[in-house]
Amino acid sequence: MPDLVVVTGAAGGIGSAVAARLAADGYQVHGVDRADGDLTTEEGVQAALADAGLVKALVHCAGITAGAPAHETTLEAWHHVMDTNVTSAFLCARAVLPAMMAAGHGVIITIGSIHATRHFPALPAYSASKAALAALTRQLAVDYARHGIRAVTIAPAWVRTPDTETRLTDPDDLARLTETQHLGTPDDIAAAVAYVLTAPYLTGTELVLDGGAGAAQTAALLRPGPRGKLGLPPLQEGPPCL
């Protein structure tokens, strides 16, 4: 019997690619999406996982992106992002942990974001939620290592999903991004998930997949175009460096 992997957010985007890749690799995949249950509630998680069986790994891809400056973010919007991105991850992990503990092994992979540590304008709730996911991963790794359970966050930059495509409609923005970095695809993230599942020494950390975004970010902030888009003032010329 092949190992059973639960993949949340499996109906589209990254989750769909992960489910397809793992099935092709020979895993038994139990895909979960909104239609299977509300993952922000205990009852919804129980319904979604009721027929899952003995779960060997959880890949939590479910999540949303939402942006507005803090003074324009309503409390309702804040809770919606935090519940969808963080509470769901906690509830799904909590649901599969007892079986993993009994088996003496398991893997919990959460799809995070570079926004946990590299911040862009108008994403307070989203960035906070991704930072919380990274912290939750580290805590799970520490608490359950003695049970043979690993926990890893995969932190991508731009990934070309239907959601992010709606945010890349400006040709200038797209040209700026592709000039300095590789834009990821859902298959790129699926390949990383497949690797983590087979890497027993990898736990309690973030695996950053940013296509060079981190290396390019500082250089981009020196150019007038990106500075203007971020609302930053022009750089003042000073004396030459010695």
N, C-alpha and C positions, 0 to 999 in steps of 0.2 A: 504494500500500500504506500503510495507516494506521500511525502509530507504535505500536510494541509496548511495553506496560507490564506488568511483572511485579508482581503484588500478592500479598504473603504474608498468611497468616491470612485467606484469602478465603472460608472456609466460613461465617463468621458474624460478627456484631457489626460493628465498624468496617470490617474488611476486606471483608465482603460488600457494604456500602454503597458503599465506594470502587470496587470492581470494577464494580458496577452503574452508578454515575455515569460512570465513565470509558468504559464501553462505550456508554452513551447519548450521550456526547460525541464518539463516533467513533473512539476508540482501539481497538487490538487488545489485548485483555486476556488475560494468561496467569495464571490464579489458582493459587495454591499453598497447600496446607494440610497438616496432619499426615499425611494419607493419602498424600501425594505424596513424603514424605521427611522424615527427622529433620533439621531445619535447624540443630541444634546440632553436627552432624558434617559433615566435608567430603564424605563419601560421600552423605549425605542431601541436601545442597545440590546436588551434581552430578546426582543422580537427579531432583530436583524441577525443575531447570532444563534438563535434557537436551534437551527438545523445544521450548524457549522461542523459539529463533531469535535474531535481532539485537535485543537489548534496548535500547530508547532511554531507559527510565525504570524505576526500582525504587521501589515503595512498600512499605515494610516495616511491616506492621501486626501481625505475630505477636508474642505476648507473654502474660505471665500476671501476675496480682496475688496476692501472698501477704503475710500480715502476722503478726508476733509481735514482742515486744520482743527486743532483742539477746540478752539472757541466756537467752531461750527459743528462739532460732533455732539449729537444728542446722547443722553444716557442710554436710550433705547438702542441706538446704533452701536455704541460701545459694547453693550452687553451682547448684542447679536453677533458681533465679530468674535468676542472673547468666548462665548458659548460654542459657536460653530467651530472655531479653530482650536481652542484649548480644552474646554469642558468635554467635548466629544472625544478628544484624544485620551484624556484621563479615564473616562468611563469605559472606552473600548479596551484600554490597557488593563484596567481593573477587572474587566469581565473575563479576559483570557489568562490572567496571571495564575489563578488556582490550578488550572489544568497543566500549565507549564511547570509550576512548582512540583506538582505530583510526578510529572515526567522527568524532572531533573534537567530540563533544557528548554530553550525557546529564544526567539528573537523578536524584538519590538522595534520597528523602523517607523519614524515619523518624518513626513515631508515638511520641512521648515522653509526658511528663506534667508538669503543674505541680509534681509532687512532687520534681522535680529540684532545685527551689529553695525550695519552700514545704512545710514538713514538718509531718506530722501523727503522732499516736502510733502506735507499733508497726509501722512500715514500713521498717526499716533496709535490708533487701535490695532491696526494690522502689525506694525512693528512690535508693539508690546506683546501681542499674541504670539508672534514667532519667537521672541526672546523667552517667553514663558514656556513654549514647547521645548526649546533647547535645555532650559533648566529642569523641566520635568524628565527629559531623557536622561540627563546626568544623574538625577536622583534615583530613577528606576534602575540604572546600571549599578549604582552603589548598593541599593537596598536588596537587589535580587541576584547579585553575582554569586552568592553562595548556593543558589539554586540552579546555577548553570544558565542563567538568563542574561542575554545581552540586550542593550538598548542603544540605538544610534539615530541621530538626526541627519537627514540629507538636506543640505541648504543650497538650493539653486538660486541663480540670478534670473534673468529673463528667459522664460521658456515659452515657446510659441504654441500656446493653447488657444481655443476659441475666446477665452476670457481676455488674455493678454493681447490678442490680435486687435481687439476693439480699442486698445490703448496705444497701438502703434500705427494709427492712421495718418499721422503727420510724416510725410516723406523725409523732412529734415531730421526729425527725431530718429527715424529708422536708419538713415545714413550715418548719423552721429554714433549710434550704437554699434552698427556693423563695422564702422571704421576702426574701432579699437577693441572689439570683442566678438566672440562667437556667440550667436543666439542659440540657446539650447532647444532641443525638441523633447517631447515626452519619451521618446525612445532612449535618449541620453540618460534620463533619470531612471528609466526602467533598467538599463544596463548597470547603473550604480546599485540599484536595489538587489539585482541578481548577485553582484559582487559581495555586498554586505552579508547576504545570507550564507555565503561560503567562506567568510573571513573570520575565523574564531577568535582572533586577537583584537578585533575591532569592536570597541564598546565604550560607552560613556563619553562620546565625542560627537562633533559635527563634521560631516564630510561635505566640504564646500565645493560646489560645481558652478563656477561663475563664468566660464568661458573667457577668462582674462579681465573681467569687470573690475575686480579689486585692484589689479595692477594698473588699469587705465584710469581709474576714477580720479586720482590726485592730479594726473596730467591734464585731464579734461577740465578741471576746475581752474586751470591757468588760462584757458581760452575765453575770449569775450562771449562767444555764443552760449556755451553751457552756463557761464556765470549769469548771463542775463535771464536765461530760462529759470534759474533757481532764485532769482531776485537778489543776487549778490552784487555789490558795487564793483566797478572796474578796479583792477589792481593799480596801485600808485607806483610809478617808477621811482626807484631809490638809487643810492650810490652803488656802484658795481661791487660785487663780492670779491674779496681778496683771497 
